[in-house]
């Protein structure tokens, strides 16, 4: 694995974000103060001390009577005569009453001045920046309030913009994990793990790179082994055709001789079995080439009859009686030969586990939404373990039904074929022995195979 470029730690990235946000806020403050200085220099905005100076000026001129100031006068005022009657004021209502009360209490921003004619003026000013335009002062809040509000909004916007930028960067980096996970999940392993640029993220990506390499190596080994197995299977299936052909040819030659009736039946059974063996070898070759039998509409009654016909010679050889009940009707789509082999394995197991002189019952019946086959033997039945694991591949742990020559593939292969046809296999124990129910019922609920019929 190539060495990755230098990465930044997540702590440094977050610290850089903090500094960037503070720098943006500082720039906003500088710009706002520069704008304030510009407005004050152009006398668009009055500095905070102007109101105090205007009041001092109107007092130091020492007029005998109060002179009404112009619209540029910022302070609040109220003038009363020597009898306490209001003469003039630029505030009204509660504001006027509050102005007089503050004067009586000696507020710092309030001044009381007595004129020569006996009248008394009360002046109050605020140390805040104001618009120089009287219309703006009347229509808008004080400039200093607006200035601080806009500065706060600008700082909040700086924080939001930086936060959005950081989020987009982190989401972009985290998206690499989703991209890599999707490719690994799809087993598209021939790609290069990207570089995130953040130390902690790259460490996680490096771990995913090791996983990718290990998975790639494992899948490559499995693929090579599978290819080898397929090649060996194809070669073995091809080689089997020669002895099978010889067996069939010799059986046909024997039939040309004048044989006793029982001998002729034996040779005919050999020839029929040889024909089925040829079909199995052909299917094995198709499977090794990746081909699969197509689904075709099949008459259920003919399927049942052929199934029993194929297994009747085995039952006779084992001295086991077949009890058949064919109530199947209609046609259904199926992989004929594949399903015939799968179900045949189940019946063959029942015949082999049934003692000589016993009976194997094979019953076919229709269901409201499908059809089913029930195979019952007179063998030792299934153990509790077999009821749960009997359809698992290579499982041979059932002492109750142990027999030499079995490799744990019969019920498993049957289960695979039945599932391919959207059916289910249920194992149970009946009155006589083991019972296998193969159901192709569209309305059947999925059940756990670990169950035993209670009689």
C-alpha positions as CSV (number, residue, x, y, z in Angstrom):
1,X,0.0,0.0,0.0
2,X,1.4,3.4,-1.0
3,X,2.2,5.9,1.6
4,X,-0.5,8.5,1.9
5,X,0.1,12.3,1.7
6,X,0.4,14.3,4.9
7,X,-2.8,14.6,6.8
8,X,-4.0,17.2,9.3
9,X,-5.4,16.2,12.6
10,X,-9.1,16.8,13.3
11,X,-8.1,19.0,16.3
12,X,-6.1,21.2,14.0
13,X,-9.0,21.4,11.5
14,X,-11.4,22.5,14.3
15,X,-8.8,24.9,15.6
16,X,-8.4,26.4,12.2
17,X,-12.1,26.7,11.9
18,X,-12.1,28.6,15.2
19,X,-9.4,31.0,14.1
20,X,-11.1,31.6,10.7
21,X,-14.4,32.4,12.5
22,X,-12.6,34.8,14.9
23,X,-10.8,36.4,12.0
24,X,-14.0,37.0,10.1
25,X,-15.6,38.5,13.1
26,X,-12.6,40.8,13.6
27,X,-12.8,41.9,10.0
28,X,-16.5,42.7,10.5
29,X,-15.6,44.8,13.6
30,X,-12.9,46.7,11.7
31,X,-15.2,47.4,8.8
32,X,-18.0,48.5,11.1
33,X,-15.8,50.9,13.1
34,X,-14.3,52.2,9.8
35,X,-17.8,52.8,8.5
36,X,-18.7,54.5,11.8
37,X,-15.7,56.8,11.5
38,X,-16.7,57.6,7.9
39,X,-20.3,58.5,8.9
40,X,-19.1,60.7,11.7
41,X,-16.6,62.5,9.5
42,X,-19.3,63.2,7.0
43,X,-21.6,64.4,9.9
44,X,-24.2,61.9,8.9
45,X,-24.0,60.6,12.5
46,X,-23.3,62.7,15.6
47,X,-20.8,61.4,18.2
48,X,-22.2,60.5,21.6
49,X,-21.0,63.7,23.3
50,X,-22.7,66.1,21.0
51,X,-25.9,66.2,23.1
52,X,-23.9,67.2,26.2
53,X,-22.1,70.0,24.4
54,X,-25.3,71.4,22.9
55,X,-26.7,71.7,26.4
56,X,-23.6,73.3,27.8
57,X,-23.6,75.8,24.9
58,X,-27.2,76.8,25.4
59,X,-26.5,77.4,29.1
60,X,-23.2,79.2,28.8
61,X,-24.7,81.8,26.4
62,X,-26.7,82.9,29.5
63,X,-29.8,84.3,27.8
64,X,-32.4,86.0,30.0
65,X,-35.1,83.7,28.6
66,X,-35.1,80.3,27.1
67,X,-34.4,80.3,23.3
68,X,-36.0,77.5,21.3
69,X,-33.2,75.4,19.7
70,X,-33.3,74.2,16.1
71,X,-33.9,70.6,14.9
72,X,-30.3,69.6,15.4
73,X,-30.7,69.9,19.2
74,X,-30.4,66.3,20.5
75,X,-31.2,66.7,24.2
76,X,-34.7,66.5,25.8
77,X,-35.9,69.7,27.5
78,X,-38.9,71.2,29.3
79,X,-39.3,74.8,30.5
80,X,-41.7,75.9,33.3
81,X,-42.5,79.4,34.6
82,X,-41.9,80.5,38.2
83,X,-45.4,79.2,39.1
84,X,-44.5,75.7,37.8
85,X,-46.6,75.9,34.6
86,X,-45.1,74.3,31.5
87,X,-44.1,76.7,28.9
88,X,-42.5,74.5,26.2
89,X,-41.0,71.0,25.8
90,X,-39.9,68.7,23.1
91,X,-41.2,65.6,24.9
92,X,-44.7,64.8,25.9
93,X,-46.7,62.5,28.2
94,X,-44.8,60.1,30.4
95,X,-41.5,61.1,28.9
96,X,-42.1,64.7,30.0
97,X,-43.0,63.6,33.5
98,X,-40.0,61.3,33.8
99,X,-37.8,64.2,32.7
100,X,-38.9,66.4,35.5
101,X,-38.6,63.6,38.0
102,X,-35.0,62.9,37.0
103,X,-34.2,66.6,37.4
104,X,-35.6,66.6,40.9
105,X,-33.5,63.5,41.8
106,X,-30.3,65.0,40.4
107,X,-29.6,62.6,37.6
108,X,-26.0,62.8,36.1
109,X,-27.3,63.3,32.6
110,X,-29.8,65.9,33.6
111,X,-29.2,69.7,34.1
112,X,-31.5,72.2,35.8
113,X,-31.1,75.9,34.8
114,X,-33.0,79.0,36.0
115,X,-33.4,82.0,33.7
116,X,-33.5,85.7,34.7
117,X,-37.2,85.9,34.1
118,X,-37.8,83.2,36.7
119,X,-38.5,80.4,34.4
120,X,-36.7,77.1,34.8
121,X,-35.4,74.7,32.1
122,X,-34.7,71.0,32.5
123,X,-32.3,69.4,30.0
124,X,-31.4,65.7,29.6
125,X,-29.0,64.1,27.1
126,X,-27.8,60.6,26.2
127,X,-24.2,59.6,25.6
128,X,-25.0,57.8,22.3
129,X,-24.5,58.3,18.6
130,X,-27.5,59.7,16.8
131,X,-28.5,60.5,13.2
132,X,-27.8,64.1,12.3
133,X,-31.0,64.1,10.1
134,X,-34.0,64.9,12.3
135,X,-36.3,62.9,10.0
136,X,-34.2,59.8,10.5
137,X,-34.0,60.3,14.2
138,X,-37.8,60.5,14.4
139,X,-38.4,57.5,12.1
140,X,-35.6,55.1,13.2
141,X,-34.3,53.8,16.6
142,X,-31.1,55.5,17.8
143,X,-28.2,55.0,15.5
144,X,-26.0,53.5,18.2
145,X,-28.6,50.7,18.8
146,X,-28.8,50.0,15.1
147,X,-25.0,49.9,14.8
148,X,-24.6,47.3,17.6
149,X,-27.5,45.2,16.3
150,X,-26.1,45.1,12.7
151,X,-22.6,44.3,14.1
152,X,-24.0,41.4,16.1
153,X,-25.9,40.1,13.1
154,X,-22.7,40.4,11.0
155,X,-20.8,38.3,13.6
156,X,-23.6,35.7,13.7
157,X,-23.5,35.5,9.9
158,X,-19.8,35.0,10.0
159,X,-20.2,32.1,12.5
160,X,-23.0,30.6,10.4
161,X,-21.0,30.8,7.2
162,X,-18.0,29.2,8.7
163,X,-20.1,26.5,10.3
164,X,-21.7,25.7,7.0
165,X,-18.3,25.6,5.3
166,X,-17.0,23.3,8.0
167,X,-20.0,21.1,7.7
168,X,-19.7,20.8,3.9
169,X,-16.0,19.9,4.3
170,X,-16.7,17.2,6.9
171,X,-19.7,15.8,5.0
172,X,-17.6,15.6,1.9
173,X,-14.9,13.7,3.8
174,X,-17.4,11.4,5.4
175,X,-18.9,10.7,2.0
176,X,-15.7,8.9,1.2
177,X,-16.6,6.2,3.8
178,X,-20.0,5.7,2.2
179,X,-18.4,5.5,-1.3
180,X,-15.8,2.9,-0.1
181,X,-18.4,0.9,1.8
182,X,-20.8,0.7,-1.2
183,X,-18.0,-0.5,-3.4
184,X,-16.8,-3.1,-0.9
185,X,-20.4,-4.3,-0.4
186,X,-20.8,-4.7,-4.1
187,X,-17.5,-6.6,-4.2
188,X,-16.0,-4.0,-6.6
189,X,-12.6,-4.3,-5.0
190,X,-10.3,-3.1,-7.8
191,X,-10.1,0.6,-6.8
192,X,-7.9,2.9,-4.8
193,X,-9.0,4.1,-1.4
194,X,-9.2,7.9,-1.6
195,X,-7.3,10.3,0.7
196,X,-9.4,12.4,3.1
197,X,-6.7,14.8,4.3
198,X,-7.7,14.4,8.0
199,X,-5.5,12.2,10.1
200,X,-8.3,10.4,12.0
201,X,-10.4,9.9,8.8
202,X,-7.4,8.6,6.9
203,X,-6.6,6.1,9.7
204,X,-10.1,4.7,9.3
205,X,-9.8,4.6,5.5
206,X,-6.4,2.8,5.9
207,X,-8.2,0.1,8.0
208,X,-10.8,-0.2,5.2
209,X,-7.9,-0.5,2.7
210,X,-6.5,-3.4,4.6
211,X,-10.0,-4.9,4.7
212,X,-10.3,-4.4,0.9
213,X,-7.0,-6.0,0.2
214,X,-7.8,-9.0,2.5
215,X,-11.2,-9.4,0.9
216,X,-9.8,-9.1,-2.6
217,X,-7.2,-11.8,-1.8
218,X,-9.8,-14.0,-0.2
219,X,-12.3,-13.7,-3.1
220,X,-9.5,-14.2,-5.7
221,X,-8.5,-17.4,-3.9
222,X,-12.1,-18.6,-3.7
223,X,-12.7,-17.7,-7.3
224,X,-9.6,-19.7,-8.4
225,X,-10.6,-22.6,-6.2
226,X,-14.1,-22.5,-7.6
227,X,-12.8,-22.4,-11.1
228,X,-10.6,-25.4,-10.4
229,X,-13.5,-27.3,-8.8
230,X,-15.7,-26.5,-11.8
231,X,-13.1,-27.7,-14.2
232,X,-12.5,-30.9,-12.2
233,X,-16.3,-31.5,-12.1
234,X,-16.7,-30.9,-15.8
235,X,-13.8,-33.3,-16.5
236,X,-15.2,-35.9,-14.1
237,X,-18.7,-35.6,-15.6
238,X,-17.2,-35.9,-19.1
239,X,-15.2,-39.0,-18.1
240,X,-18.3,-40.6,-16.6
241,X,-20.0,-40.6,-20.0
242,X,-17.6,-43.3,-21.3
243,X,-18.4,-46.1,-18.7
244,X,-22.1,-45.1,-18.7
245,X,-22.2,-45.5,-22.4
246,X,-20.5,-48.9,-22.2
247,X,-23.0,-50.0,-19.5
248,X,-25.9,-49.0,-21.7
249,X,-24.4,-50.6,-24.8
250,X,-23.8,-53.9,-23.1
251,X,-27.3,-53.8,-21.6
252,X,-28.8,-53.3,-25.1
253,X,-26.7,-56.2,-26.4
254,X,-28.0,-58.5,-23.6
255,X,-31.6,-57.6,-24.5
256,X,-30.9,-59.0,-28.0
257,X,-30.3,-62.5,-26.4
258,X,-32.9,-65.0,-25.4
259,X,-33.1,-64.2,-21.7
260,X,-35.3,-65.5,-18.9
261,X,-38.1,-63.2,-18.0
262,X,-36.7,-62.2,-14.6
263,X,-33.3,-61.6,-16.2
264,X,-34.7,-59.5,-18.9
265,X,-36.5,-57.3,-16.4
266,X,-33.2,-56.8,-14.5
267,X,-31.4,-55.8,-17.7
268,X,-34.2,-53.4,-18.6
269,X,-33.9,-51.8,-15.1
270,X,-30.2,-51.4,-15.7
271,X,-30.9,-49.8,-19.0
272,X,-33.5,-47.4,-17.5
273,X,-31.1,-46.5,-14.7
274,X,-28.3,-45.9,-17.2
275,X,-30.6,-43.5,-19.2
276,X,-31.2,-41.5,-16.0
277,X,-27.5,-41.5,-15.2
278,X,-26.9,-40.0,-18.7
279,X,-29.4,-37.3,-17.9
280,X,-27.7,-36.6,-14.6
281,X,-24.3,-36.3,-16.2
282,X,-25.7,-34.0,-18.9
283,X,-27.2,-31.8,-16.1
284,X,-23.9,-31.8,-14.3
285,X,-22.1,-30.7,-17.4
286,X,-24.6,-27.9,-17.9
287,X,-24.2,-26.8,-14.3
288,X,-20.4,-26.7,-14.6
289,X,-20.8,-24.5,-17.7
290,X,-23.0,-22.1,-15.7
291,X,-26.2,-23.1,-17.5
292,X,-29.5,-23.8,-15.8
293,X,-32.6,-25.7,-16.7
294,X,-35.4,-23.5,-17.8
295,X,-38.9,-23.5,-16.2
296,X,-41.5,-25.2,-18.3
297,X,-45.2,-26.0,-17.7
298,X,-45.4,-29.7,-16.6
299,X,-48.3,-32.0,-15.9
300,X,-48.2,-32.8,-12.2
301,X,-49.8,-36.3,-12.7
302,X,-47.1,-37.3,-15.2
303,X,-44.4,-35.9,-12.9
304,X,-45.6,-38.1,-10.0
305,X,-45.9,-41.2,-12.2
306,X,-42.3,-40.7,-13.6
307,X,-41.0,-40.1,-10.1
308,X,-42.4,-43.4,-8.9
309,X,-41.4,-45.2,-12.0
310,X,-37.8,-44.2,-11.5
311,X,-37.7,-45.3,-7.9
312,X,-39.6,-48.6,-8.3
313,X,-36.5,-50.6,-9.2
314,X,-34.7,-49.3,-6.1
315,X,-37.6,-50.3,-3.9
316,X,-37.7,-53.8,-5.4
317,X,-34.0,-54.2,-4.9
318,X,-34.4,-53.1,-1.2
319,X,-37.5,-55.4,-0.9
320,X,-39.6,-52.3,0.1
321,X,-43.2,-51.8,-1.0
322,X,-44.2,-48.5,-2.5
323,X,-47.7,-47.3,-1.5
324,X,-48.6,-44.6,-4.0
325,X,-51.5,-42.1,-4.1
326,X,-51.5,-39.7,-7.0
327,X,-54.2,-37.0,-6.5
328,X,-52.3,-34.3,-8.5
329,X,-53.9,-32.5,-11.3
330,X,-53.1,-29.5,-13.6
331,X,-49.9,-28.1,-14.8
332,X,-47.3,-25.9,-13.1
333,X,-44.0,-24.3,-14.2
334,X,-41.0,-26.2,-13.0
335,X,-37.4,-27.3,-13.7
336,X,-38.6,-30.8,-14.5
337,X,-35.4,-32.8,-14.3
338,X,-33.9,-30.8,-11.4
339,X,-37.1,-31.1,-9.3
340,X,-37.4,-34.8,-10.2
341,X,-33.9,-35.5,-8.9
342,X,-34.5,-33.4,-5.8
343,X,-37.7,-35.1,-4.8
344,X,-36.3,-38.4,-5.9
345,X,-33.5,-38.0,-3.3
346,X,-36.1,-37.7,-0.6
347,X,-38.0,-40.8,-1.6
348,X,-34.7,-42.7,-2.1
349,X,-33.7,-41.8,1.5
350,X,-37.1,-43.1,2.7
351,X,-36.6,-46.4,0.8
352,X,-33.1,-46.9,2.1
353,X,-34.0,-46.3,5.7
354,X,-37.0,-48.6,5.6
355,X,-36.2,-52.2,6.7
356,X,-36.9,-55.1,4.3
357,X,-40.6,-55.9,4.0
358,X,-41.6,-52.3,5.1
359,X,-43.6,-49.8,3.2
360,X,-42.9,-46.3,1.9
361,X,-45.9,-44.1,1.3
362,X,-45.8,-41.4,-1.4
363,X,-48.9,-39.2,-1.6
364,X,-49.5,-36.3,-3.9
365,X,-52.4,-33.9,-3.3
366,X,-53.6,-30.5,-4.3
367,X,-53.9,-27.5,-2.0
368,X,-56.1,-24.4,-2.3
369,X,-53.1,-22.4,-3.5
370,X,-50.6,-25.1,-4.7
371,X,-49.7,-28.7,-4.3
372,X,-47.7,-31.0,-2.0
373,X,-46.0,-34.4,-1.7
374,X,-45.9,-36.4,1.5
375,X,-43.3,-39.2,1.9
376,X,-43.6,-41.4,5.0
377,X,-41.4,-44.4,5.7
378,X,-41.2,-47.1,8.4
379,X,-37.6,-46.4,9.5
380,X,-36.3,-45.2,12.8
381,X,-37.6,-41.7,12.3
382,X,-35.8,-38.3,12.8
383,X,-34.0,-37.4,16.0
384,X,-34.6,-34.0,17.6
385,X,-31.3,-32.8,16.1
386,X,-32.3,-34.0,12.6
387,X,-35.6,-32.1,12.7
388,X,-33.5,-28.9,13.0
389,X,-30.5,-29.7,10.9
390,X,-31.5,-32.5,8.5
391,X,-31.7,-30.2,5.5
392,X,-28.3,-28.6,6.2
393,X,-25.4,-29.3,3.8
394,X,-23.1,-32.2,4.8
395,X,-25.0,-32.8,8.1
396,X,-24.6,-36.4,9.1
397,X,-25.0,-36.3,12.9
398,X,-28.3,-38.1,13.2
399,X,-27.5,-41.5,14.8
400,X,-31.2,-42.6,14.5
401,X,-31.0,-42.6,10.7
402,X,-27.2,-43.2,10.2
403,X,-26.3,-45.4,7.2
404,X,-23.1,-46.0,5.5
405,X,-22.5,-44.3,2.1
406,X,-24.5,-41.1,2.9
407,X,-22.6,-37.8,2.8
408,X,-25.3,-35.4,4.0
409,X,-26.3,-34.0,0.6
410,X,-29.6,-35.7,-0.2
411,X,-32.0,-33.6,1.9
412,X,-29.9,-30.5,1.4
413,X,-29.9,-30.7,-2.4
414,X,-33.7,-31.4,-2.3
415,X,-34.2,-28.4,0.0
416,X,-32.2,-26.2,-2.4
417,X,-34.4,-27.3,-5.4
418,X,-37.6,-26.9,-3.5
419,X,-36.7,-23.4,-2.4
420,X,-35.8,-22.6,-6.0
421,X,-39.5,-23.5,-6.7
422,X,-40.7,-21.3,-3.8
423,X,-41.6,-24.4,-1.7
424,X,-40.7,-25.7,1.7
425,X,-39.6,-29.0,3.3
426,X,-40.9,-30.0,6.7
427,X,-39.5,-32.9,8.7
428,X,-41.5,-34.7,11.3
429,X,-42.1,-38.1,12.9
430,X,-45.4,-40.0,12.3
431,X,-46.8,-43.2,13.6
432,X,-44.6,-45.5,11.5
433,X,-41.4,-43.6,11.1
434,X,-40.0,-40.4,9.4
435,X,-42.3,-38.1,7.5
436,X,-41.2,-35.5,4.9
437,X,-43.7,-32.9,3.7
438,X,-42.8,-31.0,0.5
439,X,-45.2,-28.1,0.1
440,X,-45.6,-25.7,-2.8
441,X,-48.4,-23.6,-1.2
442,X,-48.5,-19.9,-2.1
443,X,-50.4,-19.0,1.1
444,X,-48.2,-21.1,3.5
445,X,-46.4,-19.2,6.2
446,X,-42.7,-19.7,6.7
447,X,-42.2,-22.0,9.6
448,X,-39.2,-23.2,11.5
449,X,-38.2,-26.7,10.5
450,X,-37.7,-27.8,14.1
451,X,-41.1,-29.3,14.8
452,X,-42.4,-32.8,15.4
453,X,-45.9,-34.1,14.7
454,X,-47.7,-35.0,17.9
455,X,-50.1,-37.9,17.6
